[in-house]
């Protein structure tokens, strides 16, 4: 399962992990999208699908070295390390940028996703795009248009939230943190992290583990047996998510720069935002060539 990589390849993987971490810091942007458009999505899904109860038997029978190699844990460790470093290093920076220059940040990710939709979509069969791509686009649009629910904060709700969040994280264009927001759990989860509310964190973590074990296997099977329809569906999902990333959106409405200025009283920063859209699209070229 392990792909052969030289030093440059491992550095490229680490860079992808950092890009995924930065994306996860931004509400509504999925780290799975970055994995998808930079060419490691299939390996990530296959690696996660390979982790399960049977892994314990492998460890006992063949020892730690074979266990590590067979489960592709070098790949997963470098990727997670890059993500954690980016989250720790850039969380405050991204928070400041979102507060001070929101349209520029959203413009960057809008450009990144729209170019990736074009790049990935043009390689899919037209029949699959017309069927599965449009279906995915409608699904992505619907999910990203949902309003937050009022959740009853009992422990089983956090378990279910963990299952849904980790499943969303594994799909391009759907942010795990956004799904927690839709479920009405985002603020309480952040509070639990800040105050170390262990019952909540354990329930959420168990849900994430359960979701990963089940959903990763389903995704791996689909990738192996229905690759082109799944790629068309995921491309459509990314296209549908563009409504969430529109730089001048406000209060669930897609506005123009003038409408945004009237609604928020803020500078729409048209030139800077347009440049950010171009920069986001151009960065896709760099991200796809890190390895």
N, C-alpha and C positions, 0 to 999 in steps of 0.2 A: 504493500500500500504506500510505502514511503517513496516520495519522488526524490530523485537525485538532484542535489543542489550543491553548487560551490559557494564560496564566501559571498560572491555577488548575489547569488540567489537567496541566501539566508538574509542578507541585508535588505533585499527587495521584499522578502516576506515580512521582516520586521517593520519596514516602511508601510506596508499594507495594513499591518496591525495598528500602527499609529493612526493611519487614515481612518480606520474603522472606529478607533477610540474617539477621535475628534468628531466623527459623524454622530456617534452615540451621545455626545455631550449636547448636541443641538437637538432640541425637541422636534420630533416629526421627521428626522433624518435617520435612516436605517444603516447600521453597520453592515447588514447583509447586502445592501445595495453596493457598497464599496467592494465587498468580496466578489460580488457577481461581475461587476464591470472591470475588475482587475485580474480576473482569470483564476481565482482560487476557490470559487464557490463550490464547485463539484468536489474538490478534495476536502474542503471543510465539512460538507454534508456527509461524505463517505467516512471521514474520520470520526465524527460524532456518532454516526450510526453504528460504528464498530465497537463503541463503548457500551458495556452492559454487564449483566450478572455473569455471563460466560467468561468475561475478562478475568475474573478471580481465578477460575480454573486454569486459564492460560498462565497466569502468574505462578501458580503452584507447580504446574507441570514443567514449564520451560525456563522459569527464572526471570529476574527483573530485566535483564538485557533484552531477551526475546520479547517479553511483555511490552517494553518500551518501543521496540522497533515495530512490532506487529500492529500496535495501536496507533502508530504514527504520532507519538507524543512529542517528538522534537518539533514537528510542524505546529502542533497545537500550543506548545509551550512558548515558542518564539512569537507566534501570533498574539497570544494572550498577554505576553510581556509587553509587546508594542502597544496593545490596547490600553493596558493599565498605566503605562508611562505617559501616554497621550492624555488619558483622562485626568491623571494627577497634575500634569504639567499645563494643560490647556483649558481646564474647566473654568478657571477664573477669567482667562483671556477671552474665551468664547462668550462667557456671561457678560463681560464688559462690552464686547463688540455687539452682542445682541441688544444690549440696552442703549448703546450710543449710536450704532450704525445698523439697525435691523434690516433695512432694505438691501444693503450691500451684502450682508451675510446670506440672506435668503436668495439674493440674485446669484451669488456664487454657486450655491447648491442647485438652483434652478437650471443654470447653464450646464452644470455637471450632468444632471439627470437627463436633460433634453437631448444632449449630444449622445449620451450612452443609449438612449432609446433608439435613436437613429442608427447608431453603429451596430447594435445588437439586432435590431429589428430587420435590417436589410439583409441579414444572413439567414433569415427564416423563410420557409416556404410560404407563398402568398396565401394558400388555402388555410394554413394554420394561423396566420396573422388575422385573416378575416373572421375565423371562428373563435379560436382560443385567445387571440390577442385582444379582440374587441370585448370578449367576456372578462378578461383580466382587467382591461381598462375600466369597464363598468364597476367591477368589484373594488378596484383601487380607489376610484372616485367615491364610491359609496362609503367605504371604510374611513377615508380621510375627511368625509363630510359629517361624520357622526358627532353628536354633542355628548359631553360627559354625562354619565349616569350618576345617580345618587346611590352609592353602595352601602349596604349594611355591613359595618366593619366587624365581622366575626372571623375567626381564624380560617375557616374553610373557604371564605371568600378570597383570602390572600393566596391560598393554595391554588384555587382556580385561576386567579390573576397571574400567578407564576407560570402555570401551564400555557395560558394564552400569550403572555409576554414573551416567553422563550420561543414559542412557535412563531410569533410575529418577527422576532429577531432573526430567525433563520430564513425569513422570506425577504427578498429585495422589496424596497419601497414601503415597507410597513415597519414602523419603529416600535420596539417593545415598550419604551417609555410612553409613547403616544397611546398604546393600547391600555396601559395602566391609567392614563388620564381619562380615556373613554369610559373605563370601568369605574371611575371615581375613586381610584386608589392611589393616584400618583402622590398627592400631598402627604397622605398618611404614611406611605412607604418612605418618602424622603425624611419625614419626621422620625420614623422608626430607625432609619440609618443614623441620623444625627444623635438620637438619644439611646441607641442600642436597645431597642425593644425586642428582645430575643424571641419570644413566642411568634411575633409577627414575622421577623426575619427568617426563622426556621420554617414556618409554614410557607412563606414565599419561596424559599430555596428548595424545599421538597417539591413544590409545584413545578419549579424550573427543571429540576432533575427528571421528574416524571414526564414532563412535556418533551424534553430533549430526547429521552430514551425512546419514546413512541414516535414523535413527529419526525425525527431525523431518519428513522428507518423507513417511514412512509416516503419521505422525500428522496432517499437514496434509491428506493425501488422505482419510483417514478422517473428519476433521472436515467436509470439503467434501461427501462423498458418503454418510456414515452418521452424521450428526450426533446424532440422538436416541439411537440404540443406544449410541454412544460415550459420550454424556453419562450415560446410565443406568449403563453399565459403570463409569465413573469415580466416579459417586456411590456405587456399591456398593463400589468399592475404598476410598473414604474411610470408609464404614461399617465395613468389615472391619479398618481400621487402628485403630479405637477400642480394641481389646484392647491395643495397644502403648502407648496413651496413658492407660490407666486409672490414676488417681492412686495407688492403693494396690497396684499390681502389684509382685511381688517374686519374683526367681528364676524367671521364666516363669509364675508362678501369679497368677491374679486373686483378690486377697484383699479382705476388708472391712477397715475401720479397725482393729478389734480384732486381727484376724489379722496385719495389717501391723505393729502395735505389738509383738506377740509375736515375729514373725519377725525384725524389724530392731532392736528396742529403742529405736525412735525415736517421737517424738510424731506421731500421724497428722494432727494439726492439722485436725480435721474441719470446724470452722466456717470457718476461713480457706480451706480447700480448696474447700468448697461455694461460698463467695463468689467464689473465683477461677473456678469453673465458670461462674457467672452473668456475671462480668466478661468471660470469654472469649466467651460468646455475644453479649453486648452489644457487644463490640468489632467483631464482624462487621458490625453495622449501620454503625459509623463507617468501617471499611475500605471497604465497598461504596459509600460516598458521598464518597470523597476527590476523585474527579474531577468 
